[in-house]
Every structure is written in structure tokens, then in C-alpha cells.
Amino acid sequence: MSKTTDLAGLKERALTALETYGADQARWPEADQTLLAEIVASDPDLAAHRNEEQKLDDLLALSAVQPPSLRLQSHILGSFEKDRN
């Protein structure tokens, strides 16, 4: 495998990490964090993609998560009990 192929594979892994886990490298697979962060920082297209992912992360962080209703909780727990018996 050539260095060009290796680099292309690393860039693909970095893009996959960005799209799957978002811009925060702490959410990326631990074994890949440092290497992929270096790849993203050195590639203008990946850096731009990271900036877009950061905007999405920021938007999602503003969303309030509503707790499930008591009715929904009861339904889920009731389904679990039925499956268990």
C-alpha cells in the first residue's frame, strides 16, 4: 500500500469520525483521536468540514431534551415485563 493510499484512507477515517461523532475529537474512537486530529488540521477540506460539524454540534447543544412521559415509561416497562414472561 502506498503512502498516497494510506493518506486517502486516513482522510476517509477522519471524515467518517467527523460525520459520526461530530467535531469534538474527545467523542472519536480513543485510539484514533490524535492521528485523526492531525489529519483534519492539515487538510483544508477536512478542517472546513470540522467547522461545519461544530456548527451542528453547537445547534444540537441548544436543543432541550424532554424527559419521557410517565405514560411512555410505563408502556416501555410493561413491554419489558411481557417479553420477560
Phi, psi and omega per residue, in radians:
M1 nan 2.350 -3.094
S2 -1.501 2.892 3.110
K3 -1.095 -0.600 3.115
T4 -1.104 -0.758 3.118
T5 -1.150 -0.734 3.104
D6 -1.041 -0.790 -3.130
L7 -1.141 -0.716 3.109
A8 -1.084 -0.709 3.107
G9 -1.134 -0.701 3.108
L10 -1.148 -0.707 3.104
K11 -1.113 -0.687 3.100
E12 -1.128 -0.732 3.100
R13 -1.110 -0.678 3.119
A14 -1.141 -0.764 3.117
L15 -1.094 -0.739 3.108
T16 -1.087 -0.735 3.112
A17 -1.098 -0.759 3.119
L18 -1.063 -0.811 -3.080
E19 -1.261 -0.524 -3.090
T20 -1.510 -0.783 -2.995
Y21 -1.913 -0.182 -3.126
G22 1.618 -3.006 -3.017
A23 -1.370 -0.388 -3.096
D24 -1.332 1.899 -3.059
Q25 -1.104 -0.333 3.086
A26 -1.130 -0.340 3.103
R27 -1.539 -0.231 -3.134
W28 -1.289 2.816 3.074
P29 -0.944 2.266 -3.023
E30 -0.944 -0.706 -3.092
A31 -1.152 -0.383 -3.066
D32 -1.807 -0.175 -2.949
Q33 -0.935 -0.950 -3.050
T34 -1.141 -0.866 -3.107
L35 -1.085 -0.820 -3.110
L36 -1.184 -0.601 3.077
A37 -1.091 -0.677 3.099
E38 -1.149 -0.719 3.120
I39 -1.102 -0.798 -3.138
V40 -1.079 -0.771 -3.114
A41 -1.144 -0.493 -3.077
S42 -1.611 -0.111 -3.092
D43 -2.044 2.026 -3.089
P44 -1.019 -0.661 3.139
D45 -1.176 -0.748 3.111
L46 -1.192 -0.648 3.102
A47 -1.108 -0.695 3.092
A48 -1.147 -0.700 3.112
H49 -1.124 -0.694 3.095
R50 -1.062 -0.728 3.111
N51 -1.086 -0.691 3.087
E52 -1.153 -0.722 3.105
E53 -1.128 -0.611 3.105
Q54 -1.124 -0.693 3.091
K55 -1.066 -0.752 3.105
L56 -1.139 -0.759 3.089
D57 -0.996 -0.777 -3.140
D58 -1.102 -0.724 3.118
L59 -1.124 -0.780 3.133
L60 -1.125 -0.582 3.139
A61 -1.160 -0.407 3.119
L62 -1.369 -0.318 -3.080
S63 -1.297 2.270 3.084
A64 -1.438 2.355 3.104
V65 -1.709 2.103 -3.133
Q66 -1.472 2.388 3.080
P67 -1.205 2.631 3.127
P68 -1.132 2.560 3.131
S69 -1.181 2.802 3.100
L70 -1.070 -0.650 3.115
R71 -1.069 -0.796 3.137
L72 -1.136 -0.765 3.114
Q73 -1.025 -0.775 -3.141
S74 -1.104 -0.712 3.134
H75 -1.102 -0.797 -3.132
I76 -1.102 -0.830 -3.139
L77 -1.135 -0.650 3.085
G78 -1.117 -0.690 3.100
S79 -1.120 -0.692 3.124
F80 -1.103 -0.768 3.141
E81 -1.119 -0.698 3.120
K82 -1.111 -0.740 -3.131
D83 -1.172 -0.545 -3.090
R84 -1.278 -0.526 -3.099
N85 -1.532 nan nan
